[in-house]
Amino acid sequence: MQRFKNKYAIITGGTNGMGFATAQQFINEGGKVVITGRSDETVSKAVEKLGENSHGIVSNAGSMHDIFKLQEQVKQYIDTIDFLFVNAGYGRFSSIEDANENHFDELFNMLVKGTFFTVQQILPIMKNGSSIVLNTSFVTEIGTANFSVYSAAKSAVKSFIKTFASELTEKGIRVNGISSGHIKTNIFNNTGLNADQIKAALEGIIPTIPFKRLGEPIEIANSVLFLASDEASYIHGTELTVDAGISVIRG
Ligand SMILES: NC(=O)c1ccc[n+]([C@@H]2O[C@H](COP(=O)([O-])OP(=O)(O)OC[C@H]3O[C@@H](n4cnc5c(N)ncnc54)[C@H](OP(=O)(O)O)[C@@H]3O)[C@@H](O)[C@H]2O)c1
């Protein structure tokens, strides 16, 4: 399939995980992508793997300075884009007692301010007929101990899906969200847990997933690209849940 022939995408946080898988699949289907990540090393490695139809920009979603430069940096490569996947981010978890202001600001700056101002800055180069997907999470639907700040930040992003959709309808830009379950990525790498602790956490998590396995990044990429494609031409202001049912099935 060549659904994205002659189309351009920006994927924030495209160096790994679901962002990288989405970039790879977008290119496989004929498109070109601009990815972002926090370091020259991760961005260069990803671009090397993605090949000539990719372009990398070092840009931190938690830095307003970086976000306000992003449009100019993208325009050095392309003038207009067809798809924006606002995906950059990670989880960090804390009990209410242990959370400090830094923990709160880190997650809200990156996930909430980062998402809002990335969309604001990229909007001027989005075509009529283009679309946006915001990355939320199944954690907005359930209560999980130690997730209060991360879940609240993702809930704010979920709220943007509706408000952005309402405001961007007249520009011909569709806005939707992807709500992922537990996916096999580097999500735990920023949590401060060591390899043994990550293994133990996953051993606790997997039995709670209805399919008893983590999702693969490509399973998210396929859903994101469905929302980006013409097949989703009547889908606007909603969230597609791709979580093996964990947000609705108990037991
Ligand atoms: N994995 C899950 O179970 C899960 C579930 C629901 C939602 N999510 C969400 O999915 C998104 C992608 O995460 P992932 O699971 O694919 O994890 P991942 O494998 O760690 O990928 C995260 C990506 O985001 C980039 N990134 C992280 N912080 C950034 C920042 N401040 N500025 C710019 N880029 C940044 C990373 O690039 P660099 O390292 O190069 O900076 C990497 O490309 C996140 O928003 C996460 O909250 C994950």
The ligand as a MOL file (V3000), in Angstrom:
LIG
                    3D

  0  0  0     0  0            999 V3000
M  V30 BEGIN CTAB
M  V30 COUNTS 48 52 0 0 0
M  V30 BEGIN ATOM
M  V30 1 N 4.8570 2.3430 26.1650 0
M  V30 2 C 3.7070 2.4440 26.7720 0
M  V30 3 O 3.2750 1.4870 27.4390 0
M  V30 4 C 2.8840 3.7030 26.6410 0
M  V30 5 C 1.5170 3.6260 26.9170 0
M  V30 6 C 0.7220 4.7640 26.7170 0
M  V30 7 C 1.2870 5.9390 26.2620 0
M  V30 8 N 2.6360 5.9890 26.0230 0 CHG=1
M  V30 9 C 3.1560 7.2570 25.4990 0
M  V30 10 O 3.6960 6.9850 24.2160 0
M  V30 11 C 4.6250 8.0060 23.8650 0
M  V30 12 C 5.8450 7.3790 23.2260 0
M  V30 13 O 6.5050 6.5750 24.1720 0
M  V30 14 P 7.0690 5.1100 23.8800 0
M  V30 15 O 6.3180 4.1890 24.7460 0
M  V30 16 O 7.1460 4.8650 22.4240 0 CHG=-1
M  V30 17 O 8.5020 5.2410 24.5630 0
M  V30 18 P 10.0040 5.2920 24.0110 0
M  V30 19 O 10.3540 4.0400 23.3020 0
M  V30 20 O 10.8050 5.6670 25.1940 0
M  V30 21 O 9.9680 6.4900 22.9660 0
M  V30 22 C 9.8080 7.7890 23.4060 0
M  V30 23 C 10.1940 8.7180 22.2860 0
M  V30 24 O 9.9650 10.0690 22.7250 0
M  V30 25 C 11.1940 10.7680 22.6790 0
M  V30 26 N 11.1930 11.6980 23.7970 0
M  V30 27 C 11.0570 11.4430 25.1130 0
M  V30 28 N 11.0560 12.5830 25.8040 0
M  V30 29 C 11.1920 13.5880 24.9000 0
M  V30 30 C 11.2390 14.9950 24.9760 0
M  V30 31 N 11.1670 15.6280 26.1540 0
M  V30 32 N 11.3800 15.6960 23.8350 0
M  V30 33 C 11.4720 15.0760 22.6370 0
M  V30 34 N 11.4330 13.7650 22.5020 0
M  V30 35 C 11.2850 13.0180 23.6120 0
M  V30 36 C 12.2940 9.7230 22.7190 0
M  V30 37 O 13.4090 10.2210 22.0150 0
M  V30 38 P 14.8520 10.5560 22.6520 0
M  V30 39 O 15.1460 9.4740 23.6520 0
M  V30 40 O 15.7080 10.5250 21.4370 0
M  V30 41 O 14.6880 11.8950 23.2440 0
M  V30 42 C 11.6500 8.6050 21.9110 0
M  V30 43 O 11.7810 8.8520 20.5370 0
M  V30 44 C 4.8650 8.8110 25.1390 0
M  V30 45 O 4.1160 10.0020 25.0730 0
M  V30 46 C 4.3210 7.8910 26.2320 0
M  V30 47 O 3.8980 8.6220 27.3550 0
M  V30 48 C 3.4360 4.9080 26.1900 0
M  V30 END ATOM
M  V30 BEGIN BOND
M  V30 1 1 1 2
M  V30 2 2 2 3
M  V30 3 1 2 4
M  V30 4 1 4 5
M  V30 5 2 4 48
M  V30 6 2 5 6
M  V30 7 1 6 7
M  V30 8 2 7 8
M  V30 9 1 8 9
M  V30 10 1 8 48
M  V30 11 1 9 10
M  V30 12 1 9 46
M  V30 13 1 10 11
M  V30 14 1 11 12
M  V30 15 1 11 44
M  V30 16 1 12 13
M  V30 17 1 13 14
M  V30 18 2 14 15
M  V30 19 1 14 16
M  V30 20 1 14 17
M  V30 21 1 17 18
M  V30 22 2 18 19
M  V30 23 1 18 20
M  V30 24 1 18 21
M  V30 25 1 21 22
M  V30 26 1 22 23
M  V30 27 1 23 24
M  V30 28 1 23 42
M  V30 29 1 24 25
M  V30 30 1 25 26
M  V30 31 1 25 36
M  V30 32 1 26 27
M  V30 33 1 26 35
M  V30 34 2 27 28
M  V30 35 1 28 29
M  V30 36 1 29 30
M  V30 37 2 29 35
M  V30 38 1 30 31
M  V30 39 2 30 32
M  V30 40 1 32 33
M  V30 41 2 33 34
M  V30 42 1 34 35
M  V30 43 1 36 37
M  V30 44 1 36 42
M  V30 45 1 37 38
M  V30 46 2 38 39
M  V30 47 1 38 40
M  V30 48 1 38 41
M  V30 49 1 42 43
M  V30 50 1 44 45
M  V30 51 1 44 46
M  V30 52 1 46 47
M  V30 END BOND
M  V30 END CTAB
M  END
